Amino acid sequence: MTPELTVGELAARSGVAISTLHFYEAKGLLSSHRTLGDQRRYERSMLRRVAVIRVAQELGLSLAEIAAAFATLPDNRTPNHLDWIKLSARWRKDLDRRIAQMKKLRDGLTDCIGCGCLSLVTCPLRNPGDRLGKEGPGPRRLMVRR
């Protein structure tokens, strides 16, 4: 097994398109070096970084949030097991909030959402006179407070 991977090998093993790997690299999420023939080479450890990026994106995190988490690693290295525990703990609070928001959305989407339109039969009962509008803009009954 070679210690370094070409961009094609990294793409094949990670399941991420070459163009996406270049994009991640441009955003500072991955790093490579150039050979004497000016070809990109990635350390095999970049497979773990790509995997963490993919998992984090699947959880709904933005590339900026992922980059901020990676920036906390010493020497911007690839996350090890202990790093992954710390990174995931940082994301847990936000993920819990997102889960609560999605449950609230799922359970309340077919009812009055507190947007102020008062067009459903239940809206005048659940939000009389748009009293929820005093709390602020948007669908007040669906928003999870931060």
C-alpha positions as CSV (number, residue, x, y, z in Angstrom):
1,M,0.0,0.0,0.0
2,T,1.4,3.4,-1.0
3,P,1.7,6.1,1.7
4,E,0.6,8.7,-0.8
5,L,-2.4,8.8,-3.1
6,T,-3.0,10.5,-6.4
7,V,-6.2,12.6,-6.6
8,G,-7.8,9.8,-8.6
9,E,-7.0,7.3,-6.0
10,L,-8.2,9.6,-3.2
11,A,-11.4,10.1,-5.1
12,A,-12.0,6.4,-5.8
13,R,-11.4,5.4,-2.2
14,S,-13.3,8.2,-0.5
15,G,-16.2,8.2,-3.0
16,V,-15.9,11.9,-3.6
17,A,-15.5,13.5,-7.0
18,I,-12.1,14.8,-8.0
19,S,-13.6,18.3,-8.5
20,T,-15.0,18.2,-4.9
21,L,-11.6,17.2,-3.6
22,H,-10.1,20.2,-5.4
23,F,-12.8,22.4,-3.9
24,Y,-12.1,21.1,-0.4
25,E,-8.5,21.8,-0.9
26,A,-9.2,25.3,-2.2
27,K,-11.2,25.9,1.0
28,G,-8.3,24.7,3.1
29,L,-10.0,21.5,4.3
30,L,-7.4,19.2,2.6
31,S,-3.8,19.6,1.7
32,S,-1.5,18.0,-0.8
33,H,1.9,18.5,-2.2
34,R,3.3,18.5,-5.7
35,T,5.7,15.9,-7.2
36,L,8.6,16.9,-9.3
37,G,6.3,16.2,-12.3
38,D,3.8,18.8,-10.8
39,Q,1.2,16.1,-9.9
40,R,-0.8,16.4,-6.7
41,R,-0.1,13.8,-4.0
42,Y,-2.2,13.4,-0.8
43,E,-1.1,11.7,2.4
44,R,-3.2,8.6,3.1
45,S,-4.4,10.3,6.2
46,M,-6.4,12.7,4.0
47,L,-8.9,9.8,3.6
48,R,-9.9,10.4,7.2
49,R,-10.3,14.1,6.7
50,V,-12.5,13.5,3.7
51,A,-14.6,11.0,5.8
52,V,-15.0,13.5,8.6
53,I,-16.1,16.2,6.1
54,R,-18.6,13.8,4.5
55,V,-20.1,12.8,7.9
56,A,-20.2,16.4,9.1
57,Q,-22.0,17.5,6.0
58,E,-24.4,14.6,6.3
59,L,-25.2,16.0,9.8
60,G,-26.0,19.3,8.2
61,L,-22.8,21.2,9.1
62,S,-21.5,23.8,6.7
63,L,-18.0,23.7,5.2
64,A,-17.2,26.8,7.3
65,E,-18.2,25.0,10.5
66,I,-16.1,22.0,9.5
67,A,-13.1,24.3,8.7
68,A,-13.4,26.0,12.0
69,A,-13.4,22.6,13.8
70,F,-10.3,21.5,11.8
71,A,-8.6,24.8,12.7
72,T,-8.7,23.7,16.4
73,L,-6.5,20.7,15.6
74,P,-2.7,21.1,16.4
75,D,-0.8,21.8,13.2
76,N,-4.1,21.4,11.3
77,R,-3.5,17.6,11.3
78,T,-5.9,14.9,10.5
79,P,-8.4,14.1,13.4
80,N,-7.5,11.1,15.5
81,H,-9.9,9.2,17.8
82,L,-9.6,11.7,20.6
83,D,-9.9,14.6,18.2
84,W,-13.1,13.1,16.8
85,I,-14.6,12.9,20.3
86,K,-13.8,16.6,20.9
87,L,-15.1,17.6,17.4
88,S,-18.3,15.7,17.7
89,A,-18.9,17.1,21.2
90,R,-18.6,20.6,19.9
91,W,-21.2,19.8,17.2
92,R,-23.6,18.0,19.6
93,K,-25.4,21.1,21.0
94,D,-26.1,22.4,17.5
95,L,-27.2,18.9,16.3
96,D,-29.6,18.6,19.3
97,R,-31.1,21.9,18.4
98,R,-31.5,20.9,14.8
99,I,-33.1,17.6,15.8
100,A,-35.6,19.5,18.1
101,Q,-36.3,21.9,15.2
102,M,-37.0,19.0,12.8
103,K,-39.3,17.2,15.3
104,K,-41.2,20.4,15.9
105,L,-41.5,20.9,12.1
106,R,-42.6,17.3,11.5
107,D,-45.2,17.5,14.3
108,G,-46.6,20.9,13.6
109,L,-46.4,21.4,9.9
110,T,-50.0,20.6,9.2
111,D,-51.3,22.9,11.9
112,C,-51.1,26.6,12.8
113,I,-47.4,27.5,12.6
114,G,-47.8,31.1,14.1
115,C,-46.8,32.9,10.9
116,G,-49.6,35.5,11.2
117,C,-51.6,34.6,8.1
118,L,-54.5,33.2,10.3
119,S,-55.8,31.4,7.2
120,L,-56.3,27.9,8.7
121,V,-59.3,27.1,10.9
122,T,-57.1,26.5,13.9
123,C,-55.0,29.6,13.5
124,P,-57.5,32.0,15.2
125,L,-57.7,29.6,18.1
126,R,-54.0,28.9,18.5
127,N,-52.8,32.4,17.6
128,P,-55.7,34.8,18.2
129,G,-55.2,38.2,16.7
130,D,-51.7,37.1,15.8
131,R,-50.5,37.5,19.4
132,L,-47.4,35.4,18.4
133,G,-46.3,38.3,16.2
134,K,-45.3,40.2,19.3
135,E,-42.5,37.5,19.9
136,G,-40.9,38.4,16.6
137,P,-41.1,37.6,12.8
138,G,-41.5,34.2,11.2
139,P,-43.3,31.0,12.1
140,R,-43.2,31.4,15.8
141,R,-44.7,28.0,16.7
142,L,-42.1,26.1,14.6
143,M,-39.0,27.9,15.7
144,V,-36.8,26.4,18.4
145,R,-35.4,29.1,20.6
146,R,-31.5,29.2,20.8
